[in-house]
Amino acid sequence: MIGDGATSVGASSGPTFGTPVRLPTFRSCGGYEPGIALDRYGNIFVTAHKQNHCDAVAPDPSAPIGVRAQSWMWTSTDGVNFNDMPGLGNLLAAPDQLDVGDEGDIALDDANHFFFVDTKVVDDSFSRWTVSGPGTSNMVQDIHRPVIPSLMPVDDRPWVTAHGSSTVMYAGNEGDKDSYNVGSAAAGCTGPVTPPAPGQPATGGRYTVFMSRDGGATFDPLGCTLPDSGWCRPAADHTAGSPYLYMFCTNDSGADDNVNSEGSPGYTVGTLWSYVSADNGATWKRYRVDSYNSNFSSSTGDITWPSIKVASNGYVYALFTNPISSNGVKTGTALNLYRSTDHGAHWSKQNVTPANAGLIRYSWMDVAGDGRTIGVGYFTHQTVNGNWHVYAGTAANFGSTVHYSLVDPVEVAPSGDFAFGDFFEVGFDPSGRLDVVYTRCVDLVPGDDTTDCLNSDIYFARTI
């Protein structure tokens, strides 16, 4: 059930961002799809997909032997100087950094553990650090495993979330709803399914969640596939003793992405689902949040990841970029913020789309430590042929005006309907500053504009 929240927005009176900082990749080997995590000590953690032309092994100016096979991973205490995370035993060869990875995700629990999963397509590597203070001297890697392992055949995009001292949830994306469906239907999982006939809705799910009860030392290898899940994002409630875990998902408009595809006739209206576990992932319940539009004449990448965050009071917030179309062509975007005050069962909606927003594609949100202040970021271009820029802003609470500002005066991609990756992220630090990590297109050959956007760099900016 959706209730109408306030819909007023602001577009030019937002916070002031400091000078963007380029993260230390090799000059012609950057990255995209950055993620961020911020701990109570003031440590900043950033991961990113390596650029495609050096995805297997990238030159790494911060690595012990100068190369990296894992996805990018940095940490900083000041938002200016970023370094690699320390490896197992701080060995010269850094075997974890030489473990090939394609795209990763990071999370923190409430016992000073930092987690990193990195996809290897067939499975994922898993790492855990214990953090006791600011800086790499207070970070010790406890675990690195080349595989989790899980029985899921493919993982196209892994996520991880954690809370307490021992509960870790890894979520894997099979890429379609037919190939891997497991778990007990009585526990809210799909159980075994069969592929749909052409024109029929899928009965399986894209995302499967795998639980660890021992801080990531071991995982249930079978998992629980969430029925009708599409593109999802997990979250954990960090309230002391809370057993609540969440997934907020699209449903690929009922398509299975194998026999039937989202956006084709009969699959042009999607559903946003809230999946809720009140027992640390043992069982799941599903609740309808809203519908969304996927009526496009071609696959343009406009249905992108939702984001979700649990505030310090247990309220759950989510953000989704709902594209608007006419005759199968995108004409605008509604940036919708959702809030649940009853553990994901019922949701209110606030339209936080700024005036003159252009064509928004990617977005992300966070809630500050005060439990009220909301941060929202988005990528946009005014027209299909316009240049891309990144904006972010804050609101005092749900229902209040979100005031946005330009994060970076430099375009993040040139004119055209392309910007690297599927997402970027925003997050609040312990001081209440809004931090943004994002991708900026650059020349593969420095100074040669004909190679623009054949490479990309990761940038960090924060409010001042």
Secondary structure, 3 states (H helix, E strand, C coil): CEEECCCCCECCCCCCECCCEECCCECCECEEEEEEEECCCCCEEEEEEECHHHCCCEECCCCCCCEECCCEEEEECCCCCCEECCCHHHCCCCCCCCCCCCCEEEEECCCCEEEEEEECCCCEEEEEEEECCCCHHHEEEEEEECCCCCCCCCCCCCEEEEECCCEEEEEEECCCCCCCCCCCHHHCCCCCCCCCCCCCCCCCCCEEEEEECCCCCCCCCCCEECCCCCCEEEEECCCCCCCCEEEEECCHHHCCCCCCCCCCCCCCEEEEEEEEECCCCCCCEEEEEEEEECCCCCCCCCCCCCEEEECCCCCEEEEEEEEEEECCEEEEEEEEEEEECCCCCCEEEEECCCCCCCEEEEEEEEECCCCCCEEEEEEEECCCCCCEEEEEEEECCCCCCCEEEECCCCCCECCCCCCCCCCCEEEECCCCCEEEEEEEEEECCCCCHHHEEEEEEEEEEEEC
